[in-house]
Structures are given as structure tokens and as C-alpha cells.
């Protein structure tokens, strides 16, 4: 008998492009069979997913889980419980913790907390430079032995070009993916939002698009020179999308992502909610937003990430100049994406699910992100017709800093399955 039988769901596997009504049999944490198993007797453990969408467990390559000296913002436990609620089964945690994840000692300490408290799969990204200060490389040779697949100084870019070139070369020799936070620090270093009409109305310093795309241009050039893998995270400008689009015509070593907030929102929101709409890179213009959506449609953008960045209420309720950068995003990830891309932009559903699952799995080299016999039984069940209004006070994350507060989104996860076990479910929505 199976450990778990999911009945009558609309199963969508973006890797094979299978999209149909079928049952899924799960044994020992793996998908063991698929088909019509209506002849099997019903058991209390069965999940009836009639009318629901069953997809691979959502993978997020870019989250900030805080903890250590920043546990007032988020802990590994609270952050991964938020992910579980949001249908996310795997995350990659950024190294800009305090202390940063740049040494064997700190990484092993963080991994110990993960083993004890994480509710989902958590992979760590190692820092590129010591203390994320951009002055000296960490010992990248040690990372593979610690199970690390990606390196980044997220929150900062490596501004020293010769050092960044060395980082690409060393990452390549160690089989690591180098993820850059593309930002030229020398351009508008005091900018707090997009440089445009909204920043001028508020009278605050802005960040022009050039601050980002110049860094993307540099990264593409260095990746080509060294032959290293390059991943550009949270792209926000039309120029960046076009640079990656052209680069991909001659290289399969360059990938990128963007976020739901850059797909859904613009800098005009800062005029309405102030510091709560402050993020880095900033919310841009409608032209940039449309360019990102086009990059989704034509395959330029490989995956979506949340850049989940929880902060305390005090840190976010300051004015635009002094508020902390960043949003919490794990719990609103799926519905924000489905609402904007599926319902508003009419993007093909298989493409959307690819961006959430097989896309990030391919970029990071994971075996998950697919629904096939023998694959890990990490699954997310979604009610495409479920509409709910986002309320920050209802979030599981310690960070209540969501720009989607008060917005009604459609397409929410109703169950999350990890290693073949139902870890989160809403019984009233699963026809049980």
C-alpha cells in the first residue's frame, strides 16, 4: 500500500509538460506511480485533490532567514514555517547573516540550526568575500565539502572588477554557481528608490536603471572571459533583461531571476505607503515591469524568487530615506505570481509553474522540481480559484513587511507535501 495517495488532482509537470487529471502514489518519500488508482480502497490518509492543481514543490533560490544575531527579524524556524504555508518546499538562504556565512565555523553552526528547526529543505549560499566587504575572497575551495552549491554577496555586489573576475574563475573551478546582486555602488550610492517622477515628487535620492544594468553588463563580460556560471538575481530594469536576452544567444552559462514585487508593482506605490514599499533593487516604472513580463514570456528569465527579507515593524515604519530595504514574501509568493502572470497577463500556466519549480531546480542542480516516477515527493497543491486578501498580521513570518497588504490575490496553496508527508494542509479546501 502507498504511504500517500493523492487522488484526482490536475497534475502539472513543467519538465515533461504533462498536464492532466491523474492520481499520484507516494512510497518512501518518492513518487512511485501515476495513473488511475480509483480501484484502490480509500484510506484516511488519502488526499482528494479534485479541482486543485498539483505541482512540484516550489523552490526559492533567494531568501533571507536571518536568525543568529538577527533573530528578532526572523528565525530559521519561523522563516521555514512561512515557506511551508506558502507552498515552498526548498529555499536557498543568503549569507548576509550576522555573522556572515563566510567561514566553516559559522556555516556549520547555521547548518546545525537548520537540522534542528527547519520545516523544509534549506540550502546555504556561501559568501564570495570575507564579511561581504568586497575586499578579499573567502576560501571557495571549502564550500563544496560543506554542501554549498551557490555563492553570493547578496545585499552587495563585488565592486572590485579584478576580484570579481577571480571569484568567477574560482567558482568555476569548484563547480559553484556565482549569483550576483547586480549593483554598481559608484552610481547613486545614496539612492533609496527608483530615480524617476516618484522620487522627484518625494524629494529623495533615486537609483537610476544604470546602477543595475552596468553591473549586469560587467558580470556577463567576466563570466564569458572566465567561462564561469553567472546568475543575476532580482533583475528590475528593462536594460538588464535585454542584456541577458542577448547574452543567452551565445552562452548557456548565464541565467537570471526576478521577483513577484518587481512583476506586480511600480515605484508609484512608494507615494502611497512610503518605507513599506522600499526595496533594493527598487520598484521601477511600468515600462520596466512590462519588460520583465516580456522576459518571462520569451524565456529570458529562468526563475522567480522572493528575496524574502523580513524586518521588524520599527525598521519598516520609518520614512523612505531611513526605512530598511526589503519585503517578506514567502507566504504571498504563489498567489502574487498566479494573480499577475496567469490571470492578469494570461501567461501559459506551464510556463509559470516552470518558473517556480523546474526552472530554479535546473539553475541550482537539484533533483526536485518535477513530478515523475522516482522523483522526490515534494509537492504543492494549489486552488487556482481561491481568492484571499493579504493581511500582514496573519503572516507566519516574523516580518510583517509586505507591500501586498490589503490586496486580494487569487491562486493560493492549500497543501504542502515534503518527502511524501503532508506537512501543511487546509482540510476545508482539499475536499476531505
GIJOWO-V828088 format. One record per residue. N is the residue number from 1. RES is the residue in one letter. PHI is phi in whole degrees, 0 to 359 (999 if undefined). PSI is psi as a letter, one per 20 degrees, with the letter a starting at -180 (none if undefined). Layout:
n = [N;N]
res = [RES;RES]
phi = [PHI;PHI]
psi = [PSI;PSI]
//
This chain:
n = [1;2;3;4;5;6;7;8;9;10;11;12;13;14;15;16;17;18;19;20;21;22;23;24;25;26;27;28;29;30;31;32;33;34;35;36;37;38;39;40;41;42;43;44;45;46;47;48;49;50;51;52;53;54;55;56;57;58;59;60;61;62;63;64;65;66;67;68;69;70;71;72;73;74;75;76;77;78;79;80;81;82;83;84;85;86;87;88;89;90;91;92;93;94;95;96;97;98;99;100;101;102;103;104;105;106;107;108;109;110;111;112;113;114;115;116;117;118;119;120;121;122;123;124;125;126;127;128;129;130;131;132;133;134;135;136;137;138;139;140;141;142;143;144;145;146;147;148;149;150;151;152;153;154;155;156;157;158;159;160;161;162;163;164;165;166;167;168;169;170;171;172;173;174;175;176;177;178;179;180;181;182;183;184;185;186;187;188;189;190;191;192;193;194;195;196;197;198;199;200;201;202;203;204;205;206;207;208;209;210;211;212;213;214;215;216;217;218;219;220;221;222;223;224;225;226;227;228;229;230;231;232;233;234;235;236;237;238;239;240;241;242;243;244;245;246;247;248;249;250;251;252;253;254;255;256;257;258;259;260;261;262;263;264;265;266;267;268;269;270;271;272;273;274;275;276;277;278;279;280;281;282;283;284;285;286;287;288;289;290;291;292;293;294;295;296;297;298;299;300;301;302;303;304;305;306;307;308;309;310;311;312;313;314;315;316;317;318;319;320;321;322;323;324;325;326;327;328;329;330;331;332;333;334;335;336;337;338;339;340;341;342;343;344;345;346;347;348;349;350;351;352;353;354;355;356;357;358;359;360;361;362;363;364;365;366;367;368;369;370;371;372;373;374;375;376;377;378;379;380;381;382;383;384;385;386;387;388;389;390;391;392;393;394;395;396;397;398;399;400;401;402;403;404;405;406;407;408;409;410;411;412;413;414;415;416;417;418;419;420;421;422;423;424;425;426;427;428;429;430;431;432]
res = [X;X;X;X;X;X;X;X;X;X;X;X;X;X;X;X;X;X;X;X;X;X;X;X;X;X;X;X;X;X;X;X;X;X;X;X;X;X;X;X;X;X;X;X;X;X;X;X;X;X;X;X;X;X;X;X;X;X;X;X;X;X;X;X;X;X;X;X;X;X;X;X;X;X;X;X;X;X;X;X;X;X;X;X;X;X;X;X;X;X;X;X;X;X;X;X;X;X;X;X;X;X;X;X;X;X;X;X;X;X;X;X;X;X;X;X;X;X;X;X;X;X;X;X;X;X;X;X;X;X;X;X;X;X;X;X;X;X;X;X;X;X;X;X;X;X;X;X;X;X;X;X;X;X;X;X;X;X;X;X;X;X;X;X;X;X;X;X;X;X;X;X;X;X;X;X;X;X;X;X;X;X;X;X;X;X;X;X;X;X;X;X;X;X;X;X;X;X;X;X;X;X;X;X;X;X;X;X;X;X;X;X;X;X;X;X;X;X;X;X;X;X;X;X;X;X;X;X;X;X;X;X;X;X;X;X;X;X;X;X;X;X;X;X;X;X;X;X;X;X;X;X;X;X;X;X;X;X;X;X;X;X;X;X;X;X;X;X;X;X;X;X;X;X;X;X;X;X;X;X;X;X;X;X;X;X;X;X;X;X;X;X;X;X;X;X;X;X;X;X;X;X;X;X;X;X;X;X;X;X;X;X;X;X;X;X;X;X;X;X;X;X;X;X;X;X;X;X;X;X;X;X;X;X;X;X;X;X;X;X;X;X;X;X;X;X;X;X;X;X;X;X;X;X;X;X;X;X;X;X;X;X;X;X;X;X;X;X;X;X;X;X;X;X;X;X;X;X;X;X;X;X;X;X;X;X;X;X;X;X;X;X;X;X;X;X;X;X;X;X;X;X;X;X;X;X;X;X;X;X;X;X;X;X;X;X;X;X;X;X;X;X;X;X;X;X;X;X;X;X;X;X]
phi = [999;290;288;207;235;261;256;64;277;277;268;234;248;293;292;264;65;291;212;193;279;200;262;236;258;240;224;51;78;235;283;260;194;218;151;260;243;297;284;284;295;291;231;300;274;298;249;269;258;306;79;246;262;250;231;301;303;292;243;241;279;211;225;245;266;56;66;49;277;239;292;289;274;190;237;302;294;293;293;284;292;296;297;302;295;272;80;265;255;219;228;247;269;287;271;274;278;236;288;287;274;234;223;302;301;291;297;294;295;294;296;295;295;300;299;277;233;289;269;222;285;232;252;258;257;274;290;283;243;296;66;54;265;73;256;214;291;284;276;293;297;278;296;303;292;263;81;270;256;230;234;195;251;314;105;216;256;270;281;284;297;294;291;294;299;297;296;300;295;289;297;300;294;256;67;256;272;262;259;254;270;288;198;272;297;288;263;45;295;259;297;243;202;298;279;186;299;295;294;291;298;276;70;240;293;247;249;287;304;301;303;272;292;297;289;296;302;296;297;298;297;288;296;296;295;266;77;275;282;232;237;256;260;37;297;226;241;296;293;297;299;293;299;293;303;291;296;291;291;235;213;253;258;239;226;203;218;218;242;299;291;284;279;256;237;230;295;296;295;297;296;268;237;60;299;293;256;269;207;229;293;286;300;252;271;297;297;294;301;293;294;295;297;296;294;292;293;265;89;297;272;273;199;247;225;270;51;309;226;288;225;286;300;299;290;265;273;282;291;301;293;256;293;288;282;124;235;277;212;296;280;254;306;296;293;296;292;294;301;285;281;278;279;276;258;59;286;305;296;299;298;297;294;303;297;266;226;293;299;296;295;293;301;265;79;274;277;279;88;212;243;214;299;95;282;302;273;257;222;235;250;237;260;296;262;279;253;217;266;288;236;300;289;266;290;285;302;296;279;258;272;252;283;270;305;87;269;264;241;238;111;259;293;238;203;230;243;235;53;83;247;285;261;208;206;245;306;290;251;248;58;277]
psi = [q;q;h;p;o;o;p;k;q;o;p;o;o;h;g;i;k;p;n;r;p;r;q;p;p;p;p;l;j;q;o;h;q;q;b;o;k;i;i;p;q;q;q;h;i;q;p;o;k;p;j;q;p;p;r;q;p;p;p;o;j;n;q;o;i;d;a;c;j;k;i;h;g;q;r;h;g;h;g;h;h;g;g;g;h;j;j;p;i;p;q;o;p;q;j;l;r;o;r;q;m;j;q;g;g;g;g;h;g;g;h;g;h;g;h;h;i;p;i;a;p;p;q;q;p;q;q;g;q;p;j;k;i;j;h;p;q;r;n;h;h;i;g;h;i;j;j;p;h;q;q;q;k;q;h;q;r;o;h;o;g;h;h;h;g;h;g;g;g;h;g;g;h;j;k;q;p;o;p;q;n;o;p;o;h;i;p;l;i;j;p;i;a;q;o;a;g;g;h;h;h;i;k;q;p;r;o;q;h;h;h;g;h;h;h;g;g;g;g;g;g;h;g;g;h;i;j;r;p;p;p;p;q;l;q;i;q;h;h;g;g;h;g;g;g;h;h;i;h;j;p;j;j;p;r;r;r;a;r;h;h;h;h;h;r;r;i;h;h;h;h;g;j;c;h;i;j;p;q;o;q;r;p;b;r;h;g;g;g;h;h;g;h;h;h;g;h;j;j;g;p;h;r;q;r;h;l;o;n;q;r;q;g;h;h;i;j;r;r;h;h;i;q;q;p;q;q;q;i;h;h;j;f;g;h;g;g;g;g;g;g;g;g;g;i;k;q;p;h;g;g;g;h;g;h;i;e;h;g;h;g;g;g;i;k;q;i;a;j;q;n;q;p;i;q;p;m;o;q;p;p;p;o;h;i;p;p;q;p;p;o;h;i;i;q;h;q;h;p;j;m;p;i;j;p;i;q;p;q;p;m;q;q;i;q;p;p;p;k;j;p;o;h;p;q;n;h;i;j;j;k;none]
//
